[in-house]
Amino acid sequence: MISRAWRPAAGVVAGLFVLPSVLSGCGLLDAANQVGESEESASPTSEASPSALKVPLYWIGATGKSSFLYREYHDYKADDAASRGDVVATAVSMLTRVQPRDPDYHNPWNPASSVGSSMSKDGTLTLDLSSDAFDHSISADEANLAVQQLVYTATASAAVGGISDAGPSTKVIVLVDGHRGYKFGNQTLGQTVVRDEAVAAPLWIIDPEQNSVFGTTTTVKMVATNVASRVYWDIRKNGSEVAAGSEDLSGDDSGLQEIQFSRNLAEGDYTIRIYIKTEDLKDPGLAVSDQEVSLYDDHQFTVNK
């Protein structure tokens, strides 16, 4: 990520607006249906024509003193590890073998030789991964985040793939080589787990995606949770600031706030950043005491008219 020596500048770009809204943990495009209690089933999670899908994959990224999950959309790509047409299993298989586009994120998984999935009648999602996917050299904290990667990716891809009753509150069971009880970090897999909202990134850039290319108009979408009183952003070209702004965040502790605007930019390579100043943080546990900026996300993009 960009060095914290990169100082923000004042000023707001015309056309900026904030949409205070409660968004699901899956993000802007994911479903938000509720599910019932666990009842395992062997019904595959598949849908008719997945080839045109972009599936959400979640990566681990460090910002400030903590690591969180960040989402990227990737083109659906079938492989031999998952049954053809099984959207969830294929997305999870992709998670174990694809690398994030953003170099600030990383992926602790090894390629899985097999991945399966099923959805019970009550809406519980079961994943079955081969043991070769697990890297036991990582720390217990990293292993916890890795399991949440599975949970976030599986529930989000099920929602995007149109799987009935799938959403951010979907319960997930992770089996390894078809069995419960696999030890990973300080966890014993096979029990019902759900998304841990605390591991989702407190702010991130949706658009522009990393390495994306725009024409005449660049569309920007960024989101932030209410961990601070104010959020800042800026756009730079060759190290020089071309646009900047800031917005107050609401006092509501639920949901996300969206920052969205469009901007006409000259041809060239740009970096966009969203960030929170240490002095504005509500939770001192997130603060990096000797830095002006404690939390941030940035993407590189190109304008080519």
C-alpha positions as CSV (number, residue, x, y, z in Angstrom):
1,M,0.0,0.0,0.0
2,I,1.0,3.6,-0.4
3,S,3.3,5.0,2.2
4,R,1.7,6.8,5.1
5,A,4.1,9.7,4.3
6,W,1.7,10.5,1.5
7,R,-0.1,13.4,3.1
8,P,-3.8,14.2,2.4
9,A,-4.8,17.5,1.1
10,A,-8.0,19.5,1.6
11,G,-10.7,20.0,-0.9
12,V,-13.8,18.2,-2.2
13,V,-14.4,17.2,-5.7
14,A,-17.7,18.4,-7.2
15,G,-20.2,15.6,-7.7
16,L,-19.3,13.7,-4.6
17,F,-22.1,12.3,-2.5
18,V,-22.5,9.8,0.3
19,L,-25.3,7.3,0.5
20,P,-25.7,6.2,4.2
21,S,-27.2,2.8,3.9
22,V,-27.1,-0.6,5.7
23,L,-25.4,-3.0,3.4
24,S,-25.0,-6.7,3.8
25,G,-21.7,-8.2,4.8
26,C,-21.5,-9.8,1.4
27,G,-21.1,-6.3,-0.2
28,L,-23.1,-4.4,-2.6
29,L,-24.1,-7.2,-5.0
30,D,-24.7,-10.1,-2.5
31,A,-28.1,-11.3,-1.3
32,A,-29.2,-10.9,2.3
33,N,-31.7,-13.7,3.0
34,Q,-32.0,-15.4,6.4
35,V,-31.5,-19.1,6.9
36,G,-32.7,-21.7,9.5
37,E,-30.9,-24.3,11.7
38,S,-28.4,-26.8,10.4
39,E,-29.5,-30.0,8.6
40,E,-26.9,-31.5,6.3
41,S,-27.9,-32.6,2.8
42,A,-26.1,-33.8,-0.3
43,S,-27.8,-31.4,-2.7
44,P,-25.1,-29.8,-4.8
45,T,-24.9,-26.0,-5.0
46,S,-25.1,-25.5,-8.7
47,E,-26.9,-23.2,-11.2
48,A,-27.6,-23.4,-14.9
49,S,-25.0,-21.2,-16.6
50,P,-22.1,-20.0,-14.4
51,S,-19.6,-19.3,-17.1
52,A,-20.5,-15.6,-17.4
53,L,-20.3,-15.0,-13.6
54,K,-17.8,-12.9,-11.8
55,V,-17.4,-14.5,-8.4
56,P,-16.3,-12.7,-5.2
57,L,-13.1,-13.9,-3.7
58,Y,-11.9,-12.7,-0.3
59,W,-8.2,-12.0,0.5
60,I,-6.3,-11.1,3.6
61,G,-4.8,-7.6,3.7
62,A,-3.0,-5.8,6.5
63,T,-3.7,-2.1,7.3
64,G,-2.5,-0.4,10.4
65,K,-2.0,-2.9,13.2
66,S,-4.5,-5.5,12.0
67,S,-5.4,-7.8,9.1
68,F,-8.8,-7.9,7.5
69,L,-10.7,-9.5,4.5
70,Y,-10.9,-7.6,1.3
71,R,-13.0,-8.6,-1.7
72,E,-12.2,-8.8,-5.4
73,Y,-14.4,-10.1,-8.2
74,H,-12.8,-12.6,-10.6
75,D,-14.1,-14.3,-13.7
76,Y,-15.6,-17.7,-13.0
77,K,-13.1,-20.3,-14.1
78,A,-13.9,-24.0,-13.8
79,D,-11.2,-26.5,-12.9
80,D,-10.9,-30.3,-12.3
81,A,-11.0,-29.8,-8.5
82,A,-14.8,-29.1,-8.4
83,S,-17.7,-30.6,-10.2
84,R,-18.6,-28.6,-13.3
85,G,-21.5,-26.3,-12.6
86,D,-21.0,-26.2,-8.9
87,V,-20.7,-22.5,-8.4
88,V,-19.7,-22.5,-4.7
89,A,-17.2,-25.4,-5.0
90,T,-15.6,-23.7,-8.0
91,A,-15.3,-20.4,-6.3
92,V,-13.7,-22.0,-3.3
93,S,-11.4,-23.9,-5.5
94,M,-10.5,-20.6,-7.3
95,L,-9.8,-19.2,-3.8
96,T,-7.2,-21.8,-3.2
97,R,-5.3,-21.4,-6.5
98,V,-5.9,-17.8,-7.6
99,Q,-3.8,-14.9,-6.4
100,P,-5.2,-11.4,-5.7
101,R,-4.7,-8.7,-8.2
102,D,-3.9,-6.2,-5.5
103,P,-0.3,-6.8,-4.3
104,D,-1.3,-5.5,-0.9
105,Y,-3.5,-8.6,-0.3
106,H,-2.3,-12.2,0.1
107,N,-3.7,-15.7,0.0
108,P,-2.5,-18.3,2.5
109,W,-4.2,-21.3,0.8
110,N,-2.5,-24.1,-1.2
111,P,-4.3,-25.4,-4.4
112,A,-6.9,-27.9,-3.4
113,S,-7.1,-31.2,-5.3
114,S,-10.8,-31.5,-4.6
115,V,-13.6,-29.2,-3.4
116,G,-17.2,-30.1,-3.0
117,S,-20.3,-28.2,-1.7
118,S,-23.9,-28.9,-0.7
119,M,-26.8,-27.0,0.6
120,S,-29.2,-28.4,3.1
121,K,-33.0,-28.0,3.1
122,D,-32.7,-25.5,5.9
123,G,-30.0,-23.4,4.1
124,T,-26.8,-24.6,5.7
125,L,-23.9,-24.7,3.3
126,T,-21.4,-27.6,3.6
127,L,-17.9,-27.4,2.1
128,D,-15.6,-30.3,1.7
129,L,-11.9,-29.5,1.0
130,S,-9.0,-31.8,0.5
131,S,-6.4,-31.6,3.2
132,D,-3.7,-30.5,0.8
133,A,-5.3,-27.0,0.7
134,F,-4.3,-26.2,4.3
135,D,-1.0,-24.6,5.1
136,H,-0.1,-25.5,8.7
137,S,2.9,-23.1,8.8
138,I,0.7,-20.0,9.2
139,S,-0.1,-18.6,12.6
140,A,-3.3,-19.4,14.5
141,D,-4.6,-15.8,13.8
142,E,-3.9,-16.3,10.1
143,A,-5.7,-19.7,10.1
144,N,-8.7,-18.1,11.7
145,L,-8.8,-15.5,8.9
146,A,-8.3,-18.2,6.3
147,V,-11.4,-20.1,7.5
148,Q,-13.3,-16.8,7.4
149,Q,-12.0,-16.4,3.8
150,L,-13.8,-19.7,3.0
151,V,-17.0,-18.7,4.8
152,Y,-17.2,-15.2,3.1
153,T,-16.3,-16.5,-0.3
154,A,-18.7,-19.5,-0.2
155,T,-21.7,-17.5,1.1
156,A,-21.1,-14.6,-1.3
157,S,-20.6,-16.8,-4.3
158,A,-23.7,-18.8,-3.5
159,A,-25.7,-15.5,-3.4
160,V,-24.2,-14.2,-6.6
161,G,-24.8,-17.6,-8.2
162,G,-28.5,-17.5,-7.3
163,I,-28.4,-20.4,-4.9
164,S,-31.7,-20.5,-3.0
165,D,-31.7,-18.8,0.4
166,A,-28.0,-18.0,0.3
167,G,-26.9,-14.8,2.0
168,P,-24.4,-13.3,4.5
169,S,-26.0,-15.0,7.5
170,T,-25.8,-18.5,5.9
171,K,-24.3,-21.1,8.2
172,V,-21.3,-23.0,6.9
173,I,-19.8,-26.4,7.9
174,V,-16.3,-27.1,6.7
175,L,-15.3,-30.7,6.2
176,V,-11.8,-31.9,5.3
177,D,-11.5,-35.1,3.2
178,G,-15.2,-35.7,4.0
179,H,-14.7,-35.7,7.8
180,R,-15.3,-33.4,10.8
181,G,-12.6,-32.8,13.4
182,Y,-9.7,-31.5,11.3
183,K,-7.4,-29.3,13.3
184,F,-6.3,-26.0,11.7
185,G,-4.6,-23.4,13.9
186,N,-6.6,-23.3,17.1
187,Q,-9.8,-24.4,15.4
188,T,-11.5,-27.8,15.1
189,L,-13.4,-27.8,11.7
190,G,-16.7,-29.5,11.2
191,Q,-18.8,-27.3,13.5
192,T,-21.3,-24.7,12.2
193,V,-19.6,-21.3,11.6
194,V,-20.9,-18.0,10.3
195,R,-19.3,-14.8,9.1
196,D,-17.4,-12.9,11.7
197,E,-18.2,-9.3,11.0
198,A,-15.1,-8.1,12.8
199,V,-12.8,-9.5,10.1
200,A,-14.3,-7.6,7.3
201,A,-12.2,-4.6,6.2
202,P,-13.4,-1.4,7.8
203,L,-13.0,0.5,4.5
204,W,-12.2,-0.5,1.0
205,I,-12.4,0.6,-2.6
206,I,-14.9,-1.2,-4.8
207,D,-14.3,0.8,-8.0
208,P,-11.8,1.4,-9.6
209,E,-10.7,-2.2,-9.2
210,Q,-7.0,-2.9,-9.1
211,N,-5.4,-2.5,-12.6
212,S,-8.7,-1.5,-14.2
213,V,-8.8,0.7,-17.3
214,F,-11.3,3.5,-17.8
215,G,-12.2,5.7,-20.8
216,T,-13.6,9.2,-20.6
217,T,-15.2,8.9,-17.2
218,T,-13.9,7.2,-14.1
219,T,-16.5,5.9,-11.7
220,V,-15.5,5.7,-8.0
221,K,-17.2,3.6,-5.3
222,M,-15.8,3.3,-1.8
223,V,-17.3,2.1,1.4
224,A,-16.4,2.6,5.1
225,T,-17.8,1.4,8.4
226,N,-18.4,3.8,11.2
227,V,-15.1,3.2,13.0
228,A,-14.3,6.9,12.7
229,S,-15.9,10.3,12.6
230,R,-14.5,11.1,9.1
231,V,-13.1,9.3,6.1
232,Y,-10.7,10.9,3.5
233,W,-9.8,10.0,-0.1
234,D,-7.5,11.2,-2.8
235,I,-6.4,10.5,-6.3
236,R,-2.8,10.9,-7.5
237,K,-1.0,10.8,-10.8
238,N,2.8,10.5,-10.9
239,G,2.8,11.3,-7.2
240,S,0.8,14.6,-7.6
241,E,-2.6,15.0,-6.2
242,V,-5.3,15.6,-8.8
243,A,-8.4,15.2,-6.6
244,A,-9.2,14.9,-2.9
245,G,-12.1,14.9,-0.5
246,S,-13.5,13.9,2.9
247,E,-16.9,13.0,4.4
248,D,-18.3,12.8,7.9
249,L,-19.4,9.3,8.8
250,S,-22.8,8.9,10.6
251,G,-23.0,8.0,14.2
252,D,-24.9,4.8,13.4
253,D,-22.8,1.8,14.2
254,S,-24.5,-0.6,11.8
255,G,-23.9,-1.0,8.1
256,L,-21.6,0.8,5.7
257,Q,-21.5,4.2,4.1
258,E,-20.9,4.5,0.4
259,I,-18.9,7.2,-1.2
260,Q,-19.7,7.4,-4.9
261,F,-18.9,9.9,-7.7
262,S,-17.6,10.2,-11.3
263,R,-14.6,12.1,-12.5
264,N,-13.2,13.0,-15.9
265,L,-9.4,12.4,-15.8
266,A,-6.7,12.9,-18.4
267,E,-4.9,9.8,-19.8
268,G,-2.4,8.2,-17.5
269,D,-1.8,6.0,-14.5
270,Y,-3.4,6.8,-11.2
271,T,-3.6,5.7,-7.6
272,I,-6.8,6.2,-5.5
273,R,-6.7,5.9,-1.8
274,I,-9.4,5.9,1.0
275,Y,-8.1,6.4,4.5
276,I,-8.9,7.3,8.1
277,K,-6.7,9.5,10.2
278,T,-5.6,8.2,13.6
279,E,-7.1,11.2,15.4
280,D,-10.6,10.4,14.0
281,L,-10.8,6.8,15.1
282,K,-13.4,5.8,17.6
283,D,-11.6,2.6,18.7
284,P,-8.1,3.3,20.0
285,G,-7.3,-0.4,19.5
286,L,-7.2,0.3,15.7
287,A,-4.9,3.3,16.1
288,V,-1.2,3.4,15.0
289,S,-0.1,5.9,17.6
290,D,3.0,7.2,15.7
291,Q,1.2,7.6,12.3
292,E,-1.2,10.2,11.0
293,V,-3.1,7.5,9.1
294,S,-4.1,4.2,10.7
295,L,-6.4,2.5,8.2
296,Y,-6.4,2.7,4.4
297,D,-6.9,0.9,1.1
298,D,-5.5,1.9,-2.3
299,H,-5.9,0.8,-5.9
300,Q,-4.0,1.6,-9.1
301,F,-5.9,2.2,-12.3
302,T,-5.4,3.6,-15.8
303,V,-7.3,6.1,-17.9
304,N,-6.9,5.4,-21.6
305,K,-9.2,7.4,-23.9
